[in-house]
């Protein structure tokens, strides 16, 4: 469903209609509000709270 928004924006730009652009941006903004945080989430293996300490007792 999110892939249809750029297509709608392209058709609105070709038609040069400000109403069509506004109508195409509305579902795009709603889609971005719903799924944008998922796309901007940090990948696995990011920062963590784990700290490791070692002692060299053989030296």
C-alpha positions as CSV (number, residue, x, y, z in Angstrom):
1,X,0.0,0.0,0.0
2,X,2.9,2.3,0.7
3,X,4.2,1.9,-2.8
4,X,1.1,3.4,-4.3
5,X,1.8,6.8,-2.7
6,X,4.8,7.7,-4.9
7,X,2.8,6.7,-7.9
8,X,-0.1,8.9,-6.9
9,X,2.4,11.8,-6.3
10,X,3.8,11.2,-9.8
11,X,0.4,11.4,-11.4
12,X,-0.5,14.5,-9.4
13,X,2.7,16.2,-10.6
14,X,2.0,15.3,-14.2
15,X,-1.6,16.7,-13.8
16,X,-0.1,19.9,-12.1
17,X,-3.0,20.0,-9.7
18,X,-2.4,21.3,-6.2
19,X,-5.5,19.5,-4.9
20,X,-4.2,16.2,-6.3
21,X,-0.8,16.7,-4.7
22,X,-2.5,17.4,-1.4
23,X,-4.7,14.4,-1.8
24,X,-1.7,12.2,-2.6
25,X,0.4,13.6,0.3
26,X,-2.3,12.9,2.9
27,X,-2.0,9.1,2.7
28,X,1.8,9.5,2.5
29,X,2.0,11.4,5.7
30,X,-0.3,8.9,7.5
31,X,1.8,6.0,6.2
32,X,5.0,7.8,7.4
33,X,3.4,8.4,10.8
34,X,2.4,4.7,11.2
35,X,5.5,3.0,9.8
36,X,8.3,5.6,9.8
37,X,9.6,4.6,13.2
38,X,10.0,1.0,12.0
39,X,12.2,2.2,9.1
40,X,14.3,4.4,11.3
41,X,14.9,1.9,14.0
42,X,18.6,1.0,14.8
43,X,19.7,-2.3,13.4
44,X,20.4,-5.3,15.6
45,X,23.8,-5.3,17.3
46,X,23.7,-1.6,18.2
47,X,24.7,0.0,21.5
48,X,24.3,-2.1,24.6
49,X,24.8,-1.9,28.4
50,X,27.3,-4.8,28.5
51,X,30.7,-4.1,30.0
52,X,33.5,-6.7,30.2
53,X,36.5,-6.5,32.4
54,X,39.6,-8.8,32.3
55,X,42.6,-9.2,34.6
56,X,45.9,-10.7,33.4
57,X,47.0,-12.8,36.3
58,X,49.7,-14.7,34.5
59,X,52.0,-11.7,34.0
